């Protein structure tokens, strides 16, 4: 009976993962969420219906995240696309019980020190939103169009290293997806495998 229960649990977890992965695939509707930002304000994805939205999964403890902030790459993208009225949401899905969890105050202090320019930095201490998107790594990036449809899901770029110098010469998939989608063109690369640190669920 215990073996059967264990097998059933594994099957259920596998099926949940498959459903979550399907829900955030390019062409699918982006899962709704409500999270609290570092100032304690409630933020819903639905608040930004009618605009392009970028979701950036982040964790200050991750060297791959630090690569993109140390180089100025992530902040540069945030500022570049804010000028085009794109909403940028940085999400930390590290579970509140994990040693790498950052309080809202700690995340706000870190983002300020980096010169971050996201529309909001959101705390997902239960990891529910990260799981809904099947977010796998930091950074893991999503581009959502004004209709709420996922247009890109995956890595930030094609240089899968933690070397800050590589961010300057990489092919940036997020920039490419936004450029093509906002020009009314099909996104040529809709999905890639994200690289970085595993999210601490």
C-alpha positions in Angstrom: 0.0 0.0 0.0 2.8 2.4 0.9 4.6 1.7 -2.4 1.3 2.3 -4.3 0.8 5.6 -2.4 4.3 6.7 -3.1 3.9 5.9 -6.8 0.6 7.7 -6.9 2.3 10.8 -5.3 5.1 10.7 -7.9 2.6 10.4 -10.7 0.5 13.3 -9.4 3.6 15.5 -9.0 4.7 14.6 -12.6 1.3 15.4 -14.0 1.1 18.7 -12.1 4.5 19.6 -13.6 3.4 18.7 -17.0 0.2 20.8 -16.7 2.2 23.7 -15.4 4.7 23.5 -18.2 1.9 23.4 -20.7 0.2 26.4 -19.1 3.1 28.7 -19.6 4.2 27.4 -23.1 4.4 30.0 -25.9 1.0 30.6 -27.3 -0.7 29.7 -24.0 -2.4 32.1 -21.6 0.0 33.3 -18.9 -1.1 32.0 -15.4 -2.7 34.7 -13.3 -1.0 35.6 -10.0 -1.2 38.1 -7.2 2.0 38.8 -5.3 3.3 41.5 -2.9 6.1 43.8 -3.9 8.9 44.9 -1.7 6.9 47.9 -0.5 4.0 45.7 0.6 1.8 46.5 -2.3 -0.4 43.8 -3.9 0.4 43.4 -7.6 -1.6 41.2 -10.0 -0.6 40.2 -13.5 -4.1 41.3 -14.6 -3.2 44.9 -13.6 -1.1 45.1 -16.7 -3.5 43.7 -19.3 -3.0 45.6 -22.5 0.7 45.9 -22.1 3.7 43.8 -22.8 5.1 42.2 -19.6 8.5 40.6 -18.9 8.8 38.2 -15.9 12.3 37.8 -14.6 12.9 35.1 -12.0 15.7 36.3 -9.7 17.8 35.4 -6.6 20.7 37.6 -5.4 22.6 34.5 -4.2 22.8 33.1 -7.7 26.1 33.8 -9.6 24.2 33.7 -12.9 21.9 36.5 -11.7 24.8 38.5 -10.4 26.4 38.1 -13.8 23.6 40.1 -15.4 23.4 42.7 -12.7 27.2 43.1 -12.3 27.5 43.7 -16.0 24.6 46.1 -16.0 22.8 43.9 -18.5 19.6 43.3 -16.6 19.2 46.9 -15.5 20.0 48.0 -19.0 17.2 45.8 -20.4 14.8 47.0 -17.7 15.4 50.7 -18.6 15.5 50.0 -22.4 12.1 48.5 -22.4 10.5 50.7 -19.8 11.0 53.5 -22.4 8.7 51.4 -24.7 6.1 51.1 -21.9 6.9 47.4 -21.2 6.2 46.3 -17.6 9.1 44.4 -16.0 8.4 42.2 -13.0 11.3 40.7 -11.1 10.1 37.7 -9.0 12.0 35.9 -6.2 10.3 32.5 -5.7 12.8 31.3 -3.1 10.7 29.6 -0.5 10.4 31.4 2.8 11.9 28.3 4.6 15.1 28.3 2.6 18.3 29.8 3.8 18.5 31.9 0.6 15.2 33.5 1.2 15.3 37.3 1.2 12.7 39.5 3.0 11.1 42.3 1.1 13.4 44.8 2.8 16.5 42.7 1.8 15.3 42.4 -1.8 14.6 46.1 -2.0 18.0 47.0 -0.6 19.7 44.6 -3.0 17.8 45.9 -6.0 18.6 49.5 -5.1 22.3 48.7 -4.7 22.2 47.2 -8.2 20.4 50.2 -9.7 17.6 47.9 -10.7 14.8 49.5 -12.8 12.1 46.8 -12.7 8.5 48.0 -12.5 8.2 46.0 -9.3 10.2 43.4 -7.4 7.8 40.7 -6.2 8.2 38.2 -3.3 6.8 34.7 -3.9 7.6 33.2 -0.5 5.3 30.2 -1.0 6.8 29.5 -4.4 3.3 29.1 -5.8 3.8 31.5 -8.7 7.1 30.0 -9.7 5.5 26.6 -9.7 2.6 27.8 -11.8 5.0 29.0 -14.5 7.3 25.9 -14.1 10.1 28.4 -13.6 13.3 26.4 -13.3 16.2 28.7 -12.9 17.4 32.1 -12.0 17.2 33.9 -14.3 14.2 32.4 -16.1 12.5 34.8 -18.5 9.0 35.2 -19.9 7.6 37.7 -22.4 3.8 38.1 -22.2 1.9 40.1 -24.8 -1.0 42.6 -24.2 -3.6 39.8 -24.6 -2.0 37.8 -21.8 -0.4 35.3 -24.1 3.1 33.9 -23.5 5.3 34.9 -26.4 8.7 33.8 -25.1 9.8 31.4 -22.3 13.4 30.5 -21.5 17.0 31.8 -21.1 17.9 35.4 -21.2 20.6 34.8 -23.8 22.7 32.2 -25.5 25.9 32.6 -23.4 25.3 30.0 -20.7 28.0 31.1 -18.3 28.3 33.1 -15.1 30.9 35.4 -16.7 29.7 39.1 -16.7 31.7 39.8 -19.9 29.6 37.3 -21.8 26.4 39.3 -21.3 27.8 42.1 -23.5 28.3 39.8 -26.5 25.4 37.4 -26.2 22.4 37.0 -28.4 19.7 38.3 -26.1 16.5 36.3 -26.6 14.3 38.7 -24.5 15.2 41.7 -26.5 14.7 39.8 -29.8 11.3 38.5 -28.7 10.1 42.0 -27.6 11.4 43.6 -30.8 9.7 41.1 -33.0 6.4 40.9 -31.1 6.0 44.6 -30.8 6.6 45.0 -34.5 3.8 42.6 -35.2 6.1 39.8 -36.3 6.2 36.2 -35.2 8.8 35.6 -32.5 11.5 33.6 -34.2 12.8 31.9 -31.0 9.8 31.3 -28.8 11.4 28.9 -26.3 14.8 28.0 -25.0 16.1 26.0 -22.0 16.8 28.4 -19.2 20.2 28.3 -17.5 21.3 29.4 -14.1 20.7 28.3 -10.5 17.8 26.1 -9.6 15.0 27.9 -7.9 14.9 27.1 -4.2 11.4 25.6 -3.9 
